[in-house]
């Protein structure tokens, strides 16, 4: 039976992967090595308190001269790498924890041998430029507040426009219109400046609104009865305003929610002359529409 040489407490692994030299693996650095990093046809161990390095391979014993107890091993060791397998007694040693294998990150083109530091250095990063102007948002020019203020100003101007049209203040209507107030914005009932001006007989305001709005605005209806400005003018016997609206192209055939045309509204007001005028203009408007359709 072959006798196995016992190891002292002072021993270490050898790194035999280099072709010309053998390196001692320090005990404190064993945990950073993989087994395959120091494996070359076997695992090699040196007993630092013994006078020789004993190995075993294929039931043959080979002795390699090592440092004596009085002379400590120094790196590198000038010992040839002998390709033999050696028995290891690890009963008195703590287990070595192998580090996890490095992973290949294909997304940034790293290789399996790259470290974390190499991967971080190879990552493209765009730092903040010192020449780039950076400003914190100011509470005084906050966008949401600015929009809210603008909407409030618009609502106030539109309300002022309706009140000025109702009271016949032409200068106020012109001022608000030039400042951006709409001539076609309605109130909570759907009444627009033209409705109020026609209802209350303010001819100059009606004339100004007609001159500054598209033709389609003339036929806008309010929400209560579905009546246009011409309906209001006919019901309240505003003959001049009815003429202005008809000449501007207001519809004479449009009916309200009860089926009434502006002519019928004039009849309800018992203004037969106004009703006759509106009837004549209604026929002319129908003939003109038929001629237009024939021409097209």
ABEGO torsion letter per residue (X at the ends): XBBBBBBBABBBBBBAABAABBBBBBAAAAAABBAAAABBGEBBBBBAABABBBBBBGGBBBBBBBBBAABBBBOBBBBBBBBBBBBBBAAABBBBBBBBBBBBBAAAGBBAABBAAAAAAABBBBBBBAABBBBBBBAAABAAAAAAAAAAAAAAAAAAAAAAAAAGBAAAAAAAAAAGBBAABBBAAGBBAAAAAAAAGBAAAAAAAAAABBAAAAABBBAAAGBBAAAAAAAAGBAAAAAAAAAAGBBAABBBAAGBBAAAAAAAAGBAAAAAAAAAAAAAAAAAAAAAAAAX
